[in-house]
C-alpha cells in the first residue's frame, strides 16, 4: 500500500519554511506591490524582484501537498486493505499518465480513506484521497476512473494552490523582498512560518469545508472527460457517478454536498462536453478485477 506522511504541527512548520527559503521565491508578485505602496521599495526595485520571481516549483508544490495530506490524515484514517489500495493506485496512475500533467515531483499517490462519507480530495503535488463511501457508489472500473480522473484534473490545474489567500503570499513575498540577501531574523521567520502555515490551512479548508467554485469544478470535469477518452474509459461514467451522487444527496451531511456544486448542474455541463458518442466496449477482465479488489469495500 502506498504510504502517506503523518506529521505534527511543528513538522508542518518546517515543511512550510522548506518550501520558501531555499530559492527565496514564492508564488506571486503581489508582495512587491505592497513594498512600493508603503514606500520601502522603488518601482525599479519592485520590477527587478518580480523579474527574478519564479512560479512555484514541482518540489515546492510537493511539500505543500504533503503537509495538506498530513492534515487530512489527522482527521481520517486510511483504509487498511492493501489489495484495494493497490488497485485504486493502478487505475489512478493510468488516468494520471493520460492527463496534461502526467508527472509530479515524486509522483501521484492514491489512498482510500476509511470513512462512510461520500467524498474525495486532491492535494497539490498529486496526493489523492477517496473515501470508502464514495467507492461504494462505483459499480464499474470506468466509474472509479471517472472519480480519480476528476481529482487528477484538480491537480493538473493546480486548483489547490489557488485556494491560498493572496494576503498570505503578499506577507511572505514582502518579507523576502525587503530582506534581500541578508539573513532572516527571528521575527521574519515567525511571519514566514505563519504565512505558510496559513497557506496549508487555506487549502485544507477549501478541500474539506468550503469547496471549489463551479468554474474550477467544471475545469476538473473537462479534464476528466479528456483523460477518460485518452485511456479508453467511457466518459459517460462520470455522468453515471454524478447521477448516483445526486440520489445520495443530503445537504446536511459533511461530504460532497457541502464541498461541490449540485450534481445536476455538473451533469448538464458534462453532457455538452461529451455529446452522444457510443460508449466503448468494456473488457470482461476490467469488471472482474474491479469486483475482486473493491467488491467488499
FENRA-V902186 format. One record per backbone hydrogen bond with DSSP energy under -0.5 kcal/mol. NH is the residue of the N-H (numbers start at 1). CO is the residue of the C=O. If there is no record, write none. Layout:
NH/CO, NH/CO
//
This chain:
12/8, 13/9, 14/10, 15/11, 16/12, 17/13, 18/14, 19/15, 20/16, 21/17, 22/18, 24/20, 25/20, 32/29, 33/29, 33/30, 34/30, 35/31, 36/32, 37/33, 38/34, 39/36, 40/35, 41/35, 46/42, 47/43, 48/44, 49/45, 50/46, 51/47, 52/48, 53/49, 61/57, 62/58, 63/59, 64/60, 65/61, 66/62, 67/63, 68/64, 69/65, 70/66, 71/67, 72/68, 73/69, 74/70, 74/71, 75/72, 76/72, 79/112, 80/78, 81/79, 85/81, 86/82, 87/83, 88/84, 89/85, 90/86, 91/87, 92/88, 93/89, 94/90, 95/91, 96/92, 97/93, 98/94, 99/96, 107/104, 109/126, 111/128, 113/130, 114/77, 115/113, 119/117, 121/129, 123/127, 126/123, 127/123, 128/109, 128/126, 129/121, 130/111, 131/119, 132/113, 133/115, 133/117, 134/117, 135/131, 136/132, 137/134, 138/134, 138/135, 144/140, 145/141, 146/142, 147/143, 148/144, 149/145, 150/146, 151/147, 152/148, 153/149, 154/150, 155/151, 156/152, 157/153, 158/155, 159/154, 162/158, 163/159, 163/160, 164/161, 168/165, 169/165, 170/166, 171/167, 172/168, 173/169, 174/170, 175/171, 176/172, 177/173, 178/174, 179/175, 180/176, 182/179, 189/185, 190/186, 191/187, 192/188, 193/189, 194/190, 195/191, 196/192, 197/193, 198/194, 199/195, 200/196, 201/197, 202/198, 203/199, 204/200, 205/201, 206/202, 207/203, 208/204, 209/205, 210/205, 211/206, 212/259, 217/213, 218/214, 219/215, 220/216, 221/217, 222/218, 223/219, 224/220, 225/221, 226/222, 227/223, 228/224, 229/225, 230/226, 231/227, 232/228, 233/228, 235/233, 237/234, 238/235, 239/235, 240/236, 241/237, 242/238, 243/239, 244/240, 245/241, 246/242, 247/243, 248/244, 249/246, 253/250, 255/253, 256/118, 258/255, 259/255, 260/256, 265/262, 266/262, 267/263, 268/264, 269/265, 270/266, 271/267, 272/268, 273/269, 274/270, 275/271, 283/281, 286/283, 287/283, 288/284, 289/285, 290/286, 291/287, 292/288, 293/289, 294/290, 295/291, 297/294
//
